[in-house]
Amino acid sequence: MKVYLDIDGVLIDTKEYKPLPYLKEFLSTVFEISNGEVYWLSTHTHDGENTSPLNYFKPIVESDVYLMIGKIKLSKWHTLKTEGIDLKSDFLWFDDVIFQAEYKALEKIGKENCLIKVENNLDEMIEYLKELNV
């Protein structure tokens, strides 16, 4: 299963510019359930470059978390984030805000349940992922 991750509001509290609680545990779980198939799906990475997220995280995370972040793969998209998802695969997409057009793209192919809304609740996301991986 592939996992797609947004950054702002999902991994980072943008109001305080700090990692959300349980970030390390969340990333560890994501890498475990996806067998390393973790991809960025963020405005910071839409062009397929990894420099921006690495620079963004470096001053605010511990080195072991930074190493995990460095292993996240890139995806490209232009208008809608769904352009960066391999829609034919099994996937989960973690985001805090999506456009209606993105939801409709998922709904059209019956994969709206692959979108997981994150609201400062990475601890709940970890439990959800562990239940999926049983």
Solvent accessible surface area in square Angstrom, and as a share of the most:
residue,aa,sasa,rsa
1,M,91,0.41
2,K,47,0.20
3,V,0,0.00
4,Y,5,0.02
5,L,0,0.00
6,D,10,0.05
7,I,0,0.00
8,D,42,0.22
9,G,15,0.15
10,V,0,0.00
11,L,0,0.00
12,I,0,0.00
13,D,29,0.15
14,T,73,0.42
15,K,194,0.82
16,E,110,0.49
17,Y,89,0.34
18,K,91,0.39
19,P,37,0.23
20,L,7,0.03
21,P,85,0.54
22,Y,111,0.42
23,L,8,0.04
24,K,90,0.38
25,E,86,0.39
26,F,0,0.00
27,L,0,0.00
28,S,51,0.33
29,T,13,0.07
30,V,0,0.00
31,F,33,0.14
32,E,119,0.53
33,I,19,0.10
34,S,1,0.00
35,N,134,0.69
36,G,24,0.23
37,E,53,0.24
38,V,0,0.00
39,Y,33,0.12
40,W,0,0.00
41,L,0,0.00
42,S,1,0.00
43,T,88,0.51
44,H,49,0.22
45,T,0,0.00
46,H,75,0.33
47,D,76,0.39
48,G,14,0.14
49,E,99,0.44
50,N,32,0.17
51,T,81,0.47
52,S,47,0.30
53,P,0,0.00
54,L,41,0.20
55,N,94,0.48
56,Y,53,0.20
57,F,0,0.00
58,K,128,0.54
59,P,97,0.61
60,I,38,0.19
61,V,22,0.12
62,E,122,0.55
63,S,88,0.57
64,D,54,0.28
65,V,9,0.05
66,Y,52,0.20
67,L,120,0.60
68,M,32,0.14
69,I,0,0.00
70,G,37,0.35
71,K,134,0.57
72,I,4,0.02
73,K,80,0.34
74,L,68,0.34
75,S,13,0.08
76,K,133,0.56
77,W,19,0.07
78,H,156,0.70
79,T,96,0.56
80,L,43,0.22
81,K,18,0.08
82,T,8,0.04
83,E,89,0.40
84,G,12,0.11
85,I,12,0.06
86,D,58,0.30
87,L,53,0.26
88,K,196,0.83
89,S,23,0.15
90,D,104,0.54
91,F,4,0.02
92,L,10,0.05
93,W,0,0.00
94,F,0,0.00
95,D,1,0.01
96,D,35,0.18
97,V,108,0.62
98,I,45,0.23
99,F,131,0.54
100,Q,119,0.53
101,A,51,0.39
102,E,3,0.01
103,Y,74,0.28
104,K,112,0.47
105,A,29,0.23
106,L,0,0.00
107,E,89,0.40
108,K,179,0.76
109,I,82,0.41
110,G,52,0.50
111,K,42,0.18
112,E,59,0.26
113,N,113,0.58
114,C,18,0.11
115,L,33,0.17
116,I,19,0.10
117,K,112,0.47
118,V,0,0.00
119,E,114,0.51
120,N,107,0.55
121,N,24,0.12
122,L,2,0.01
123,D,62,0.32
124,E,103,0.46
125,M,17,0.07
126,I,12,0.06
127,E,98,0.44
128,Y,76,0.29
129,L,0,0.00
130,K,109,0.46
131,E,121,0.54
132,L,83,0.41
133,N,79,0.40
134,V,162,0.93
